Amino acid sequence: MNDELLRRLPSVDELLRSGALKDALALCSHAVIVEAAQETLSAIRAEISSNGRSEVSLQEIIALTQERINAVMRPSVKRVINATGAVLHTNMGRAVLSRSAADAAALVARNHTNLELDVETGERGLRDYHVDGLLKRLTGAEAACVVNNNAAAVFITLNTLAAGLNPLRGKEVIISRGELVEIGGSFRLHEIINKSGCVLKEVGAANRTHPHDYARAITPQTALLFKAHKSNFTVAGFTAEVGLKELVAIGRANGLPVVEDLGSGSLVDLSAYGLPKEPVVGERLLAGADIVTFSGDKLLGGPQAGLICGKKELIRRINENPLKRVLRADKLTIAALEATLILYLNKEKLSQTLPSLKYMTRTVDELDMAAQKAAALLKAALGDGFIVTVEDSESVVGGGSMPGHKLPTKVVAITHEEMPGVEPLRAARIYRMFLASDPPIVGRVNNGSFLLDMRTVDNPEDVVIRKN
Ligand SMILES: *Cc1c(COP(=O)(O)O)cnc(C)c1O
């Protein structure tokens, strides 16, 4: 019986000759169709042999082949609706770009550009030139440069200043045990320090580090003093940290540069927008840091990038490190970053023009209105069996920014009714149901309820489940 079915399966040639896959040729090459047909047939063969599939029609084979073709032709990267409330969610691409930044990236993507061409002289230019003027203006730094991300910024800074490239200095980098951060698993400061060719010298204890801890650790082998912002955690209780100013004083007294990894460093004082204060790059430089590094796609609200601001002589050396070529930012990043920095020249409008700041500064009233609208749409769309309510909740900023700080928000809570004889859908099931929408809607599960946080949702209609 199985053998009979196997024998009757069409060959790839027969499938192609049937003409049913002709339309696919407009989408993709012949070879892709052949491969999809082969894969479909071997999957069916395996099913017949293993689980005794007892029938299969030509139509079904063609439909399955078509599905395979569609699946390979469909881009894997897609839009998702972020209803988690986390404004800078690393799994969802961190900052949403402003319109002007997205337009700038699209323009250079589709055209040739003056990326490394000085159009006034016709000579070769430098790609960082397009942003270093703005960075200097916005932070007061003497000089600035750009690499792929902040991990790369830390890496190249340490490699340049502390890996023995400077014959006058050793390789030791002194850092407090309280600041050896891990960012999202793949970035652990001590691993980056070791990989960059330096020698890590930890001082102090996890909760307390004192000025004399640094002073005592300094030897002729010391290359620099390093400070990292505790961007994704807080230390409470019996704690002591050496402030930047104190650290700079120790550095100056010993002729050592002070490098600070700010992580999410901001270009503006967020308390002006009613948010908790995060370190401001310009203020850290003013306090004496010789180099400050930070991310482009965290609080800055731009593309993935690592910004390095500080002393001219140090930036010059970083730029001359061959690793700069390895870690250089691409044209899409440079264009989007420049457009994002230009928005900072109009701080008064920033909470409207910069999406991440717009999300962070949404008022509870605004969020309530959006949640009520979404709840009404969802009630109608989900039908019987679901309970849809609007509730108070809290969003986090995410992306290693404002640890421990919660922004009051409004969420749509969805639960499933308890009905006699019917197993209610649990929150995790509802979560997956929304994920299966097109585009996927990502909510969060909290205390057995499924929640849609409206803070990061542009339109209430966006959270209504859609199939295509
Ligand atoms: C986020 C962060 C990093 C890594 O930055 P990426 O831009 O993700 O590479 C490094 N250090 C600190 C303190 C951070 O918060």
PDBQT file of the ligand as one rigid body, heavy atoms in Angstrom, charges set to zero:
ROOT
HETATM    1  C1  LIG A 501      24.951  48.728  26.391  1.00  0.00    +0.000 C 
HETATM    2  C2  LIG A 501      26.268  48.850  27.010  1.00  0.00    +0.000 A 
HETATM    3  C3  LIG A 501      27.400  48.421  26.320  1.00  0.00    +0.000 A 
HETATM    4  C4  LIG A 501      27.336  47.794  24.971  1.00  0.00    +0.000 C 
HETATM    5  O1  LIG A 501      26.893  48.718  24.026  1.00  0.00    +0.000 OA
HETATM    6  P1  LIG A 501      26.423  48.197  22.571  1.00  0.00    +0.000 P 
HETATM    7  O2  LIG A 501      26.098  49.453  21.841  1.00  0.00    +0.000 OA
HETATM    8  O3  LIG A 501      25.263  47.307  22.819  1.00  0.00    +0.000 OA
HETATM    9  O4  LIG A 501      27.564  47.479  21.984  1.00  0.00    +0.000 OA
HETATM   10  C5  LIG A 501      28.610  48.570  26.949  1.00  0.00    +0.000 A 
HETATM   11  N1  LIG A 501      28.713  49.094  28.176  1.00  0.00    +0.000 NA
HETATM   12  C6  LIG A 501      27.647  49.521  28.869  1.00  0.00    +0.000 A 
HETATM   13  C7  LIG A 501      27.839  50.104  30.242  1.00  0.00    +0.000 C 
HETATM   14  C8  LIG A 501      26.371  49.415  28.305  1.00  0.00    +0.000 A 
HETATM   15  O5  LIG A 501      25.297  49.847  28.986  1.00  0.00    +0.000 OA
ENDROOT
TORSDOF 0
